[in-house]
Amino acid sequence: MDALEIARWQFGITTVYHFMMVPLTIGLGLVVAVMQTAWKRTGKAEYLRMTKFWGKLFLINFIMGVATGIVQEFQFGMAWSEYSRFVGDVFGAPLAMEALLAFFVESTFLGLWIFGWKLLRPGLHLAALWCAVIGSAVSAYFIIVANSWMQHPVGVTVVNGRPVMTDPWAVFTNNTALVAVPHTLLGALGVAGAFLLGISWYHLWQRRRDGIDTAGADGRVIPGEDLELPGRDRTDHRVWLRSLRIGAVVAMISFAGTAITGDIQGKLMFEQQPMKMAAAEAACHDGTSFSVLSVGDVGSKDCSNVAAVIEIPGLLSFLAKGDFSTDVKGVNSLQSQYRHAYGTNLPNNPIYGDRAGQPIQYVPVMEVTYWGFRMMIGFGGLAALAAAVALYLTRKGTVPQSRWLMRLAVVGILAPFGANAAGWIFTEMGRQPFVVAPNPAMAGSVDQVFMFTAAAVSPGVSAGEILTSLIVLTLIYAALMVVEVRLLWRYTRGGVASAMPELTAPHSGKGDGPGDGKQSDDVLAFAY
């Protein structure tokens, strides 16, 4: 057993799992804030119902994200102590600001929002939610600043072999971070958009299956009511239709935004981590053509068995340089460049353990970079296409009666999750063999900063200990996944009434929010 490989698997599993909650929290939080703003401005009942239903699902996901995120920081000290020692002087500032400023703001104001439905004035209550949403975005910014420094170290000086921050402004305005932040936030909106679309489609389909909504001769919806069931009235139809169409528009806008920011990010990667982008394109040789499909052994370290089947001339140059004629260095040329700049073998230092003195493999796992890059784009594009189709199919006020279309819409919720996960796996694994990638602008400088992943693992932790924690954490996370999915499914199937107990209680007939004077007085009803 290899402690390094097991530690990488552990960090990969826990981080990807945690990140499944993060984009939904960020994206859905913003959408819920907009919905409550619409209710505050218009007073329309459907916006309040939308706020409470989607807010309920947002809270379930938020608390699971907190529970799974706590593990991340412990891993730095337990499994990656050498890495923590190396980056500590730089990471201290952004991570402290994330925990002490952004997360405290987020959690404090979210608590005010949860328990303040009857205690705060509507304007203050809405402001609390917006503060929480802004706090989550700021929290993401600080985390991405830290991660971007690993991708492109700036603003430091090397003292006794360790980087020390000398220019905080350079660290916090790292161009890698300034592009990654909007790219990540837009990706989060894509997750929220598909989430709204899939769940709303299910409820509209269910209303048609139960005969509540029908279609006229012109195909337009005729909303109905089932007064025997709480919340299944005409307002309920407006809730799902508006949620679906909002989700579709959000998904399409987010894809366009991620495409634009992703293009900028790609050009930065060609400058800052050329090997990562060359491996992502299976660009084995210098040239200008982009490989739409390559076959052969994409795991080959010298690309000897890789052949491009479908290519687009000039597109690789455009992605890298913004023109169609500049030759872009391929994997084979970059291998020689990396060996000359950073060495051919790992140093003979005890910190590398059994890997000391071994040849350095500068080509990342190309199966991951090549297909991960395409899965990221493919899943995102699929979600945007589905959103456009959904807008067209619901133009007459309801969804088709097809059960298979409903199932596709629900399964389609996973597409942007897959795009986000594939993007982060590509970003992190494409950086290998570095845990802190070198900044090419510092090549040959005494201040050059980089760290091989082989040097980052904790030297005093055995492979058996890390394997034990990997198994335990994986089992715990699997149990938490079951809990979250069951909770989300339970409240999703329950519809608006599951998030608004006041709809099931005797009331004046409206039951659409605070002010009817006859809803439940239990302040915990919304939270739990």
Wavefront OBJ file of the C-alpha trace (Angstrom):
o trace
v 0.000 0.000 0.000
v 1.190 3.496 -0.883
v 0.372 6.206 1.659
v 0.547 8.952 -0.992
v -1.907 7.303 -3.383
v -4.345 6.424 -0.590
v -4.166 9.982 0.758
v -4.919 11.338 -2.717
v -7.904 9.011 -3.049
v -9.174 10.096 0.353
v -8.892 13.780 -0.439
v -10.424 13.273 -3.877
v -13.444 11.330 -2.615
v -14.242 13.654 0.287
v -13.654 16.833 -1.705
v -15.713 15.838 -4.741
v -18.502 14.652 -2.444
v -18.455 17.943 -0.531
v -18.394 19.933 -3.736
v -21.637 18.297 -4.854
v -23.341 20.360 -2.128
v -21.449 23.609 -2.684
v -22.769 24.682 -6.126
v -26.354 23.843 -5.210
v -26.046 25.899 -2.010
v -24.578 28.905 -3.816
v -26.860 28.782 -6.857
v -30.098 27.881 -5.108
v -29.498 30.456 -2.385
v -29.327 33.235 -4.962
v -32.465 31.996 -6.738
v -34.401 31.819 -3.447
v -33.307 35.364 -2.583
v -34.610 36.602 -5.936
v -37.895 34.771 -5.352
v -38.368 36.338 -1.933
v -37.514 39.742 -3.391
v -40.238 39.215 -5.990
v -42.704 38.325 -3.222
v -41.721 41.408 -1.216
v -42.235 43.663 -4.241
v -45.407 42.108 -5.662
v -47.084 40.359 -2.743
v -48.024 37.471 -5.066
v -48.726 34.223 -3.262
v -46.824 32.047 -5.720
v -43.545 33.813 -4.974
v -43.906 33.159 -1.254
v -44.644 29.518 -1.904
v -41.643 29.300 -4.208
v -39.447 30.923 -1.572
v -40.493 28.505 1.147
v -40.380 25.335 -0.956
v -37.027 25.957 -2.609
v -35.725 27.487 0.632
v -36.503 24.245 2.453
v -34.441 22.219 -0.026
v -31.711 24.860 0.143
v -31.471 24.439 3.936
v -31.247 20.640 3.738
v -28.393 20.906 1.262
v -26.684 23.688 3.219
v -26.423 21.740 6.467
v -25.099 18.681 4.648
v -22.490 20.877 2.996
v -21.369 22.186 6.385
v -21.160 18.680 7.856
v -19.067 17.311 4.984
v -16.925 20.441 4.614
v -15.550 20.321 8.152
v -13.535 17.216 7.255
v -11.595 19.059 4.558
v -9.550 21.245 6.885
v -8.716 18.352 9.213
v -7.238 16.448 6.275
v -4.673 19.185 5.692
v -3.175 18.573 9.112
v -3.601 14.818 9.351
v -2.732 13.497 5.892
v -0.971 16.468 4.285
v 1.126 18.030 7.053
v 4.126 18.772 4.816
v 1.871 20.555 2.369
v 0.270 22.521 5.215
v 3.702 23.524 6.514
v 4.775 24.650 3.044
v 1.711 26.769 2.189
v 0.722 27.837 5.697
v 2.079 31.388 5.539
v 0.062 32.020 2.380
v -3.104 30.027 3.095
v -3.522 31.448 6.592
v -5.045 34.727 5.380
v -7.677 33.524 2.831
v -8.758 30.505 4.881
v -9.051 32.536 8.076
v -11.098 35.185 6.280
v -13.304 32.478 4.808
v -13.994 30.925 8.211
v -14.073 33.992 10.449
v -15.693 36.469 8.088
v -17.566 34.925 5.201
v -18.850 31.737 6.834
v -19.842 33.493 10.061
v -21.773 36.069 8.038
v -23.401 33.343 5.993
v -24.443 31.146 8.921
v -25.490 34.018 11.216
v -27.767 35.698 8.714
v -29.104 32.370 7.512
v -30.152 31.672 11.101
v -31.922 35.020 11.229
v -33.713 34.141 8.006
v -34.792 30.699 9.215
v -36.223 31.850 12.538
v -37.212 35.364 11.573
v -40.286 34.740 9.430
v -42.590 36.224 12.101
v -40.072 38.114 14.196
v -38.436 40.421 11.640
v -40.008 43.026 9.413
v -40.273 41.733 5.819
v -37.528 44.064 4.582
v -35.085 43.038 7.314
v -35.966 39.394 6.842
v -35.213 39.646 3.134
v -31.973 41.516 3.858
v -30.874 38.676 6.142
v -31.218 36.201 3.276
v -29.316 38.439 0.873
v -26.501 38.803 3.436
v -26.327 35.023 3.754
v -26.238 34.582 -0.026
v -23.555 37.230 -0.443
v -21.622 35.586 2.390
v -21.643 32.259 0.553
v -20.273 33.916 -2.598
v -17.554 35.681 -0.600
v -16.750 32.385 1.107
v -16.318 30.783 -2.315
v -14.049 33.659 -3.348
v -11.643 33.109 -0.441
v -11.511 29.347 -1.043
v -10.823 29.884 -4.753
v -8.117 32.437 -3.929
v -6.347 29.753 -1.913
v -6.796 27.131 -4.632
v -5.718 29.547 -7.373
v -2.468 30.237 -5.546
v -1.760 26.491 -5.810
v -2.375 26.765 -9.550
v -0.417 30.009 -10.011
v 1.687 31.148 -6.999
v 2.186 34.928 -6.783
v 2.885 37.574 -4.162
v 5.464 35.593 -2.163
v 9.160 35.430 -1.393
v 11.008 32.221 -0.533
v 12.456 32.264 2.988
v 14.301 29.158 4.216
v 12.720 27.094 1.451
v 9.141 28.168 2.205
v 6.954 30.804 0.534
v 6.105 33.818 2.692
v 3.398 36.245 1.609
v 4.861 39.646 0.803
v 2.118 41.062 -1.401
v -1.399 40.219 -0.141
v -2.954 42.300 -2.921
v -1.270 40.105 -5.547
v -2.560 36.953 -3.821
v -6.143 38.206 -3.534
v -6.212 39.587 -7.088
v -4.458 36.636 -8.700
v -5.704 36.613 -12.310
v -6.291 32.864 -12.000
v -8.710 33.500 -9.120
v -10.427 36.457 -10.789
v -11.436 34.204 -13.683
v -12.123 31.065 -11.615
v -14.537 32.848 -9.251
v -17.152 33.887 -11.866
v -16.655 30.564 -13.665
v -17.448 28.676 -10.456
v -20.386 30.893 -9.470
v -21.915 30.587 -12.940
v -21.466 26.823 -12.750
v -23.339 26.890 -9.439
v -26.219 28.753 -11.078
v -26.328 26.046 -13.739
v -26.809 23.435 -11.012
v -29.628 25.472 -9.463
v -31.287 25.982 -12.846
v -31.395 22.252 -13.629
v -32.586 21.547 -10.079
v -35.559 23.891 -10.493
v -36.330 22.596 -13.964
v -36.327 18.889 -13.090
v -38.361 19.119 -9.894
v -40.880 21.569 -11.365
v -41.341 19.341 -14.417
v -42.125 16.424 -12.099
v -44.831 18.388 -10.269
v -46.417 19.744 -13.439
v -46.429 16.243 -14.880
v -47.982 14.923 -11.653
v -50.753 17.511 -11.852
v -51.521 16.356 -15.416
v -51.393 12.685 -14.427
v -53.861 13.324 -11.588
v -56.191 15.194 -13.931
v -55.868 18.503 -12.093
v -54.537 20.346 -15.142
v -55.852 19.699 -18.623
v -55.138 21.068 -22.080
v -57.613 22.823 -24.326
v -58.109 22.300 -28.059
v -55.286 24.735 -28.775
v -52.979 22.834 -26.442
v -52.918 25.555 -23.806
v -53.170 24.562 -20.181
v -56.388 24.801 -18.190
v -55.237 24.880 -14.547
v -57.490 23.085 -12.102
v -57.731 22.493 -8.377
v -58.018 19.581 -5.981
v -59.359 21.127 -2.805
v -58.995 17.827 -0.957
v -55.204 18.072 -1.141
v -53.315 20.940 0.563
v -51.751 23.342 -1.866
v -53.007 21.669 -5.059
v -54.755 24.775 -6.358
v -54.212 27.175 -9.263
v -51.502 28.998 -7.345
v -49.643 25.688 -7.150
v -49.643 25.508 -10.954
v -48.104 28.970 -11.203
v -45.440 27.972 -8.655
v -44.176 25.087 -10.764
v -44.504 26.730 -14.153
v -42.631 29.864 -13.085
v -40.006 27.812 -11.258
v -39.444 25.658 -14.336
v -39.082 28.583 -16.696
v -36.858 30.502 -14.268
v -34.685 27.400 -13.946
v -34.446 26.996 -17.720
v -33.435 30.621 -18.254
v -30.893 30.442 -15.419
v -29.407 27.235 -16.872
v -29.011 28.779 -20.330
v -27.482 32.026 -19.040
v -25.090 30.135 -16.780
v -23.876 27.950 -19.645
v -23.190 30.992 -21.802
v -21.341 32.609 -18.902
v -19.266 29.528 -18.119
v -18.351 29.202 -21.795
v -17.042 32.780 -21.872
v -15.170 32.569 -18.568
v -13.965 29.076 -19.448
v -12.417 30.399 -22.653
v -10.536 33.053 -20.676
v -9.540 30.426 -18.128
v -8.256 28.157 -20.884
v -6.026 30.892 -22.278
v -4.575 31.480 -18.805
v -3.935 27.746 -18.403
v -2.005 27.626 -21.655
v 0.259 30.316 -20.210
v 0.441 29.102 -16.623
v 0.086 25.301 -16.910
v 0.702 24.424 -20.560
v 1.087 20.717 -19.858
v -2.381 20.519 -18.313
v -4.073 22.046 -21.329
v -1.985 20.113 -23.838
v -2.962 16.871 -22.088
v -6.613 17.963 -22.024
v -6.543 18.385 -25.810
v -4.413 15.276 -26.442
v -2.130 17.707 -28.264
v 0.887 15.443 -28.436
v 2.717 17.445 -31.096
v 3.084 21.149 -31.760
v 0.340 22.493 -34.010
v -2.861 24.474 -34.366
v -5.564 21.776 -34.617
v -8.015 20.915 -31.857
v -8.796 17.222 -31.339
v -12.528 16.600 -31.215
v -11.819 12.882 -30.873
v -8.546 11.056 -30.389
v -8.111 7.295 -30.146
v -5.358 4.998 -28.995
v -3.632 4.833 -25.664
v -4.383 8.233 -24.160
v -2.563 6.969 -21.089
v 0.653 6.829 -23.077
v 3.244 9.056 -21.451
v 4.888 9.999 -24.719
v 1.749 10.015 -26.895
v 3.281 7.417 -29.167
v -0.012 5.548 -29.616
v -2.393 8.516 -29.756
v -3.965 9.498 -33.065
v -6.471 12.286 -33.728
v -9.504 11.014 -35.657
v -11.457 14.266 -35.874
v -9.675 17.631 -35.782
v -10.674 21.256 -36.266
v -7.786 23.218 -37.807
v -6.861 26.433 -36.025
v -9.206 25.940 -33.059
v -6.434 24.950 -30.631
v -4.557 28.138 -31.492
v -7.719 30.163 -30.881
v -8.305 28.522 -27.500
v -4.701 29.137 -26.492
v -3.745 32.422 -28.132
v -6.859 33.972 -29.633
v -5.749 33.486 -33.250
v -5.855 30.597 -35.712
v -2.241 30.264 -36.808
v 0.099 30.226 -33.773
v 1.675 26.845 -33.095
v 0.877 25.542 -29.632
v 3.427 23.313 -27.914
v 2.327 19.724 -27.473
v 3.017 17.170 -24.763
v 6.270 15.911 -26.283
v 7.844 19.374 -26.537
v 6.629 20.353 -23.071
v 8.131 17.237 -21.494
v 11.605 18.401 -22.469
v 10.837 21.941 -21.302
v 9.608 20.761 -17.887
v 12.582 18.434 -17.382
v 14.984 21.242 -18.122
v 13.216 23.657 -15.765
v 12.288 21.401 -12.835
v 14.543 18.368 -13.065
v 14.367 14.844 -14.386
v 14.274 13.043 -11.023
v 12.839 13.728 -7.601
v 15.477 14.974 -5.127
v 17.223 12.430 -2.920
v 15.463 13.761 0.149
v 13.897 11.611 2.907
v 10.686 13.614 2.568
v 9.981 11.760 -0.695
v 10.234 8.337 0.958
v 10.562 5.466 -1.512
v 10.046 7.887 -4.405
v 13.294 9.760 -3.757
v 15.470 9.808 -6.866
v 12.781 8.346 -9.140
v 12.071 9.883 -12.567
v 9.423 12.602 -12.574
v 6.382 12.013 -14.760
v 5.250 15.437 -15.941
v 2.354 14.201 -18.072
v -0.847 13.974 -15.982
v -3.213 11.050 -16.368
v -4.444 11.890 -19.856
v -7.522 9.665 -19.603
v -8.682 12.007 -16.843
v -7.681 15.318 -18.406
v -8.863 14.454 -21.939
v -12.240 12.990 -21.014
v -12.749 15.181 -17.957
v -12.424 18.281 -20.123
v -14.991 16.917 -22.574
v -17.375 15.743 -19.859
v -17.268 19.209 -18.307
v -18.254 20.853 -21.584
v -20.586 18.047 -22.667
v -22.655 17.902 -19.478
v -22.911 21.688 -19.371
v -23.995 21.887 -22.987
v -26.503 19.079 -22.482
v -28.092 20.939 -19.550
v -28.356 24.146 -21.624
v -29.903 22.264 -24.553
v -32.409 20.598 -22.222
v -33.307 24.027 -20.809
v -33.992 25.407 -24.291
v -36.157 22.393 -25.134
v -38.024 22.796 -21.837
v -38.817 26.432 -22.604
v -40.249 25.425 -25.966
v -42.289 22.492 -24.641
v -43.806 24.549 -21.814
v -44.702 27.575 -23.926
v -48.415 26.715 -23.563
v -48.329 26.557 -19.794
v -47.685 22.914 -18.926
v -45.515 19.898 -19.708
v -46.290 16.938 -21.989
v -47.885 13.886 -20.400
v -44.949 11.643 -21.350
v -43.561 9.753 -18.372
v -40.224 9.310 -20.136
v -39.800 13.047 -20.677
v -40.504 13.570 -16.983
v -37.854 11.010 -16.062
v -35.350 12.624 -18.397
v -36.030 16.006 -16.814
v -35.466 14.593 -13.319
v -32.307 12.680 -14.299
v -31.125 15.822 -16.110
v -30.672 17.434 -12.700
v -27.423 15.455 -12.488
v -25.913 16.898 -15.697
v -24.567 20.188 -14.282
v -23.438 18.348 -11.136
v -21.384 16.133 -13.440
v -20.016 19.165 -15.287
v -18.917 20.809 -12.020
v -17.336 17.636 -10.663
v -15.539 16.877 -13.944
v -14.234 20.437 -14.083
v -12.713 20.281 -10.617
v -11.231 16.801 -11.140
v -9.666 18.062 -14.358
v -8.333 21.172 -12.629
v -6.752 19.311 -9.728
v -5.478 16.138 -11.405
v -4.242 18.039 -14.429
v -1.824 19.904 -12.156
v 0.064 16.726 -11.255
v 2.848 15.958 -10.421
v 2.675 19.293 -8.567
v 0.513 20.072 -5.568
v 1.678 23.685 -5.956
v 2.291 24.282 -9.647
v 5.256 26.431 -10.683
v 4.675 29.908 -12.071
v 6.391 29.962 -15.500
v 7.005 33.712 -15.088
v 9.389 32.887 -12.231
v 11.406 30.310 -14.178
v 15.038 30.541 -13.136
v 14.246 32.945 -10.297
v 15.443 32.405 -6.744
v 11.835 33.069 -5.700
v 10.430 30.277 -7.828
v 7.784 28.372 -5.859
v 6.494 24.872 -6.478
v 5.975 21.633 -4.583
v 5.740 18.070 -5.826
v 2.752 16.100 -4.546
v 5.113 13.325 -3.463
v 6.586 15.713 -0.868
v 3.244 16.884 0.544
v 1.943 13.826 2.393
v 2.398 13.485 6.162
v 5.611 11.494 6.788
v 4.482 10.125 10.148
v 1.196 8.642 8.955
v 1.169 5.075 7.691
v -0.687 3.755 4.680
v -2.821 1.608 6.989
v -3.910 4.608 9.056
v -4.879 6.601 5.978
v -6.674 3.586 4.508
v -8.662 3.196 7.727
v -9.739 6.845 7.653
v -10.545 6.534 3.931
v -12.872 3.586 4.566
v -14.523 5.215 7.588
v -15.061 8.568 5.871
v -16.384 6.922 2.717
v -18.909 4.909 4.725
v -19.991 7.972 6.722
v -20.334 10.044 3.563
v -22.333 7.259 1.926
v -24.711 7.270 4.898
v -25.013 11.064 4.710
v -25.765 10.776 0.999
v -28.654 8.424 1.766
v -29.952 10.844 4.396
v -29.761 13.856 2.085
v -31.343 12.137 -0.901
v -34.180 10.788 1.243
v -34.831 14.198 2.798
v -34.739 15.970 -0.553
v -36.981 13.354 -2.137
v -39.427 13.446 0.793
v -39.893 17.203 0.700
v -39.801 17.310 -3.092
v -42.645 14.809 -3.375
v -44.580 16.650 -0.686
v -44.600 19.785 -2.798
v -45.227 23.237 -1.393
v -47.310 21.877 1.487
v -44.250 20.048 2.843
v -42.526 23.388 3.375
v -45.626 25.317 4.455
v -47.469 23.543 7.285
v -49.853 26.500 7.372
v -51.423 25.223 4.141
v -52.623 22.090 5.923
v -54.051 23.953 8.933
v -57.492 25.568 9.103
v -57.191 29.035 7.619
v -59.163 31.732 5.958
v -58.837 30.153 2.540
v -55.687 31.876 1.338
v -52.987 30.277 3.431
v -50.373 32.033 1.405
v -48.156 33.464 4.051
v -47.745 35.580 7.135
v -50.634 37.818 7.808
v -53.612 35.455 7.592
v -53.445 35.195 11.381
v -54.288 31.474 11.527
v -51.153 29.606 10.552
v -48.996 27.565 12.912
v -47.107 29.495 15.587
v -44.250 26.980 15.655
v -41.170 28.971 14.634
v -39.326 25.725 13.921
v -41.919 24.498 11.432
v -40.111 26.005 8.454
v -36.666 24.863 9.594
v -37.607 21.300 10.385
l 1 2 3 4 5 6 7 8 9 10 11 12 13 14 15 16 17 18 19 20 21 22 23 24 25 26 27 28 29 30 31 32 33 34 35 36 37 38 39 40 41 42 43 44 45 46 47 48 49 50 51 52 53 54 55 56 57 58 59 60 61 62 63 64 65 66 67 68 69 70 71 72 73 74 75 76 77 78 79 80 81 82 83 84 85 86 87 88 89 90 91 92 93 94 95 96 97 98 99 100 101 102 103 104 105 106 107 108 109 110 111 112 113 114 115 116 117 118 119 120 121 122 123 124 125 126 127 128 129 130 131 132 133 134 135 136 137 138 139 140 141 142 143 144 145 146 147 148 149 150 151 152 153 154 155 156 157 158 159 160 161 162 163 164 165 166 167 168 169 170 171 172 173 174 175 176 177 178 179 180 181 182 183 184 185 186 187 188 189 190 191 192 193 194 195 196 197 198 199 200 201 202 203 204 205 206 207 208 209 210 211 212 213 214 215 216 217 218 219 220 221 222 223 224 225 226 227 228 229 230 231 232 233 234 235 236 237 238 239 240 241 242 243 244 245 246 247 248 249 250 251 252 253 254 255 256 257 258 259 260 261 262 263 264 265 266 267 268 269 270 271 272 273 274 275 276 277 278 279 280 281 282 283 284 285 286 287 288 289 290 291 292 293 294 295 296 297 298 299 300 301 302 303 304 305 306 307 308 309 310 311 312 313 314 315 316 317 318 319 320 321 322 323 324 325 326 327 328 329 330 331 332 333 334 335 336 337 338 339 340 341 342 343 344 345 346 347 348 349 350 351 352 353 354 355 356 357 358 359 360 361 362 363 364 365 366 367 368 369 370 371 372 373 374 375 376 377 378 379 380 381 382 383 384 385 386 387 388 389 390 391 392 393 394 395 396 397 398 399 400 401 402 403 404 405 406 407 408 409 410 411 412 413 414 415 416 417 418 419 420 421 422 423 424 425 426 427 428 429 430 431 432 433 434 435 436 437 438 439 440 441 442 443 444 445 446 447 448 449 450 451 452 453 454 455 456 457 458 459 460 461 462 463 464 465 466 467 468 469 470 471 472 473 474 475 476 477 478 479 480 481 482 483 484 485 486 487 488 489 490 491 492 493 494 495 496 497 498 499 500 501 502 503 504 505 506 507 508 509 510 511 512 513 514 515 516 517 518 519 520 521 522 523 524 525 526 527 528
